[in-house]
Every structure is written in structure tokens, then in C-alpha cells.
Amino acid sequence: MRPPQCYVCLRTWSDFPDDDGDYFTLIYFGETPEEKMAPSRVLADLGRAGHPNNAVWFCRDHVTVARRHENRHRDEGLSAIKAHFEAAG
């Protein structure tokens, strides 16, 4: 699994030395629960661990917006999140 780095602000664990362990949330993108977990199952079926392509880290400052778009395909959701924050300035 890839270490946490927020998709929006690029902050990592090192930016929060006193973190209580819940500063970052891994959001799985997909239109259905099955689609959200499909890449994880593929890796498991191969006997491998790894970071699923449809899972993206967000810090607690940006996870609310990410959750609004988690029921979309990954690229579509990430584009909407990026547009949201670009518009917010």
C-alpha cells in the first residue's frame, strides 16, 4: 500500500507529526461496491498486496469533497474534485 499523500494538497504523514492516525482517508472510486473493490481483488487473486488503482488518499481537509464524488469512475471523480478546488481558488 502506498503511504498517504493527499491528492489535493499533497501533504503526507511528515506534515502532521502529532497525527492521531486518522488524518488521512483512503477513498475507493467506482459506481458500485463491486467496481470499488475489483482492483483489490485482482491483486489478491495474484497473491500480491499493493495499492489499488482506484484508491486515492485524501486528508481530513479534503475528504468531504472526495466523498461527494466517490461513486464515479476514478478519473471522472478526480477531475470533478480538481475542478471543485480550482474553482474555489
For each residue, the residues with C-beta under 8 A, 3 or more apart:
1: 49 50 51
2: 5 51 57
3: 12 13
4: 12 13 23 24 26 57 59
5: 2 10 11 12 57
6: 9 10 11 12 24 57 58 59 61 62
7: 10 56 57 58 62 66 78 81
8: 58 59 61 62 65 66 81 82 85
9: 6 59 61 62
10: 5 6 7
11: 5 6 15 16 59
12: 3 4 5 6 15
13: 3 4 16 19 23 24
14: 17
15: 11 12
16: 11 13 19 23
17: 14
18:
19: 13 16 22 23
20: 23
21:
22: 19 25 60
23: 4 13 16 19 20 59 60
24: 4 6 13 57 58 59 60
25: 22 57 58 60 63 66
26: 4 55 56 57
27: 55 56 57 58 63 66 67 70
28: 36 37 52 54 55 70
29: 36 54 55 56 69 70 71 72 73 74 77 78
30: 33 34 35 36 37 38 54 70 71 72 73 74
31: 35 71 72 73
32: 35 36
33: 30 36 37
34: 30 37 38
35: 30 31 32 38 54 73
36: 28 29 30 32 33 54 70
37: 28 30 33 34 40 41
38: 30 34 35 41 42 54
39: 42 43 52 53 54 55
40: 37 43 44 52 55
41: 37 38 44 45
42: 38 39 45 46
43: 39 40 46 48 49 50 52
44: 40 41 47 48 49
45: 41 42
46: 42 43
47: 44
48: 43 44
49: 1 43 44
50: 1 43
51: 1 2 55
52: 28 39 40 43 55
53: 39 74
54: 28 29 30 35 36 38 39 74
55: 26 27 28 29 39 40 51 52
56: 7 26 27 29 66 74 78
57: 2 4 5 6 7 24 25 26 27
58: 6 7 8 24 25 27 62 63 66
59: 4 6 8 9 11 23 24 62 63
60: 22 23 24 25 63
61: 6 8 9
62: 6 7 8 9 58 59 65 66 81 85
63: 25 27 58 59 60 66 67
64: 67 68
65: 8 62 68 69 81 84 85
66: 7 8 25 27 56 58 62 63 69 70 77 81
67: 27 63 64 70
68: 64 65
69: 29 65 66 72 76 77 78 80 81
70: 27 28 29 30 36 66 67 77
71: 29 30 31 77
72: 29 30 31 69 76 77 80
73: 29 30 31 35 76 77
74: 29 30 53 54 56 77 78
75: 78 79
76: 69 72 73 79 80
77: 29 66 69 70 71 72 73 74 80 81
78: 7 29 56 69 74 75 81 82
79: 75 76 82 83
80: 69 72 76 77 83 84
81: 7 8 62 65 66 69 77 78 84 85
82: 8 78 79 85 86
83: 79 80 86 87
84: 65 80 81 87 88
85: 8 62 65 81 82 88
86: 82 83 89
87: 83 84
88: 84 85
89: 86
